[in-house]
Amino acid sequence: MNFKNFKTINWMYWPSLILFIALVFYPFAHGIRISFTDWNGFSQGYNYVGMANFKRLFIDNNFFISFKNTIIYGVGSTILQQVIGISYALLLNKDFKGRNLLRAVIYLPVLISGLIMGYMWYFIFQYSDGALNDILLYFNKEANDWLGDPKFGVWIIVFVNSIQYCGVSMVIYLAGLQSISKSYYEAADIDGATAIQKFFNITLPLLKPAIITSFTINLIGGLKLFDAIKALTNGGPGYSSNSISTLVNVAYFRSQMAGYASSMGLALFIFIVFITIIIQKKFTVKEGEL
């Protein structure tokens, strides 16, 4: 490559770099700075308080509740999405009429706003005039306040998030299945292997790159879940179904503690990066064992 072409490439990546700095890097750096202050989010002035906001995280019971829920949303949604996604992929990898239409229908919820999807499910699970309670009453069963009960609310959010985004896992696993050579299955048939044996000894090991990708994407999405919680329970009752993302929203807009909210957001970011690195390292180390 000559020098003239190098200068042309330089000019081509500058717009993207400027947008990245303006819309991603600067807000992120500014958020880190605010996390060390007592800014309320509205006033012109604020004071630096050092590590006070981060120390507060360790004694804030609402933060611990939200942190526990964040892990449940992340891990629970990820596991459920893998099970549903790979089941759909195995079905839709077969050749039958209407296969492409079914793929589109399953993937369609991914294109819908999480907030809208949450409200759609809200009208099913709500206590008064909810579709599920209407069905129970029709069969002379007692109605239940599904979203108002902490025992149900958190897991309903996990279910709704999994149903909406299982199409992402399905597409990833479909791509992985279609990259597996049929010669492996033909050899297994000659050896008399059953369908279950072929799945655990051929399909699953060769799907490892797809599993890594799907697991990581779904886990990150679950850990930063916000919109479904906002639509279904708004973090309630009390703080029982909040994630860290929704608690940041509460701290900023309701309590006017922008500095503390920024410290929670930074803690969530560090946690997600830490978990992602561990997952990637774990899978990479064991990749040659399969």
N, C-alpha and C positions, 0 to 999 in steps of 0.2 A: 504494500500500500504506500503510495507516495504522500508527500506532505500536504499537497493540495486536497486530496481526498480526506486526510485526517482532519483538516480544518473544517471541511464540510460536515463531517460527522459530529464534530464539536458543536457546531451551530445547531445541529438537529436535536441533540439531547438537552440543550440548555432550557428550552421551554418546559420540558418535563421536570427538570431539576428545580427550576424556579417554583413550579406549582407544588412540588413535593415539599420544598422548604416552607412555602407560605401556608399550605393547607395541612401539612402533617407534622413536620419537624418543629416549626415555631410554636404551634399550639401545644404540642407535647412538652417542649422545653419550658414553656410558660406555665403549664400545669404543674410541673415539678417545682418550679419556683414558688408558686402559690401554695403548694402543700406545706411549705415552711413558714406560712404566715397565718394571721388571724382574720384574713379578709372575709367580709360577709357577703361578697358577691355583687354589691351595689355601690358602696361608698368609694370615694376617690382615694382614700388613704388606708393603709394597713400597716401592721407591725410584724416584724419577723419574730417568730417564737421558737425557732430551732426545731428540735425533735418532739416538741410537745404534742403535736397532732398524731404522730406515729406511736408515742407512748400511750395516748388515749385509746388507740385501737385495742390494746391488750387488756383494758379494763371495761370496755364497752360491751355489755351483754348483747345488745342489738346487733353489733358487728359479728359476734361469735355465732349468733343464730343465723345471720345472713351468710356467713362463711360456710356453715354446715349445709345450708340450703343450696349454696352455689356448687358445692361438691356433689350433692344429690342430683341437681339439675344437669351438671356436666357428665358425671359417670352414669347416672341412670338413663339419661337420654341417649348417650353414646352406645351403651349396651343394647338398648331396645332398638335403636336405629340399625345397628349391625344385624341383629336377628331378623328384623322385618326386611331390611334392604337386601340381604343375601337370599332370603326366601323368595322375594319378588324376582331377583335376578335369575335364580335357578329356574323359576317358572317361565319367565319371559325370554330366556335363552333358547327355549324350545321353539320349533317352527309350527305355528298354528295360525288360523285365520283370526284377524283382529288384534294380533300381537302388538303392532305399532300403535294402534289406538289406545290399547290398555297401558302401554308405556307412557303415553302422553297424559292420560288421566291420572296415573299414579304420581307423575312428576309435577302436575299442574299446581298443587298446593305450595310448592316451593316458590312459584312466581307471585303468590299472593302475599300482601303485607302481613307480617306477623301480628300486628295489632288488629287487623281485620279478621284474620283467622282466629285470634283469641276471642274476639267478640262473637263470632259465629258459634264457637263452642260454649261461650258464656250463656247463650240462650238455651243451650241444651242442659247445662249443669246448674243454672240458677235455681234458688229455692222456690220462688214464687213464679208460677207459670212456666217453669223449665220443662223441656220436652221429656227428660228422663224421669222427673217426679210425676209428670202427667201419666206416663206409662205405668209407674208404680201404683199410683192411685187408681188407675183403671183396673188393675189386678188386686185391688184392696190391700195394697202394701203401704206402709208408712213412708211419707216423703222424708227426704233427708236434706239437710243444708250442706251439700257437698263442698261448696267453695268456702263456707263459713267454718268448717271443721278443719283445724290444722292437720289432722291425721289424713284427710283426703286431699286438701287443697294442693299441697306440695306435689303429690303423686299425680294429680290430674294435670298439673302444669307439665310434668315430665312426659305424660302420655300425649298431650296436645302438641308439644314441641317435637316429639318423636314422629308422630303421624304426619306433621307438616313437612319435615325434612328427611324422611326416610327415602324419598325419591332421589336425593343426592347420593346416598349410599348405593341405591339400586343402580344408578348410572355408572358409578365407579366399579361396582362388582360385575356389571354386564361387560364393561370394557375388559376387565380382567379375565372373565370366563371366555370371551371370544379370542383372547390371545393364547389360550391353552391349546396345544396341538391335539387333534383327535387320535393321533397314534398312541398316546398314553392310554386312552380308554379302550382302544382296540386291543392293545396288549393285555390290559387288565381283564377284558372279556375272555380272551384266550385262556388266561389263568383261572377263570371261574370266579372272579371277584364279584361281590355283591355291590348294590348301589351305595350302601353305607360305607363299605370298605373303599370304594372309589372316591367317595366324597372326602373321607378323612385322610387318605393316603395319596391322592392325586390333586383333587380340586383345592382343598384347603391350603396345603403347602404352597401350591403354585399361585394362590391368590394373595400371598403375603404382601407384595407391593401394594395391591389394592386395599388390603386390610389396614396397612400403615397409613395410607392416604386418607381413607374414609374415617378411621378412628381419630386421627389428628384433627381433621376438619370438624367432625361432629363434636369432639371434646371441647375445642375452642369455642364453638358456637354455643354449647350448653353452659360453659362457665361464664360467658358474658351475656347470658339470657336476660332480656329486659321486657320486650314488647308483650309477650304472652302473659307474663306475670302482671303487667300493668292492666291488661284487658280483663283478665280472669279474676284476680283477687286484689289488685292494687297493693300487694304486699301484706294484706290483712289475713285474718283478723289481727289487729295490732301490728306487730312486726314479724309474725310467725311464718310468712311465706316470702319474705323479701330475699332477693339475692343481693350481692354486693353492688351490682349495677343499679338496682332500684333503690337501695339504701343511699347511694351517692346522690340520686335524684332527690330523695327526701331531705338529705342533709343540706343540699344546695338551695332548693326552692322553698321548702317548708321551714327549715330551721335557720336558713341564711348563714350557713357555715361553709363557705366556699373553700376555705383553707383545709378544713377537716375532710370535706368531700373529695378534694384533690388528693389528699393522702390515702384515702380509701381506694380511689381509682388507680393510683400508682401501685398500691399493694396488690390489687387485682392483676394489673399488668405484669408485675414481677412474678406473681404466682403462676399465671398462664405461661409465661416464658419458661419458667422453671420446670413445670409439668411437661411442656412440649419437648424440651431438651431431653428430659429423662426418657420419655416415650421413644423418641427418635433414636437415642443411644441404645436403649434396651433392644429395640427391634433390629437395629443395625448389627449389634454384637452377635445376635443369635441367628441372623439371616442365613449364614452358611450351614446351620445345623439341620435345616429342613431339606 
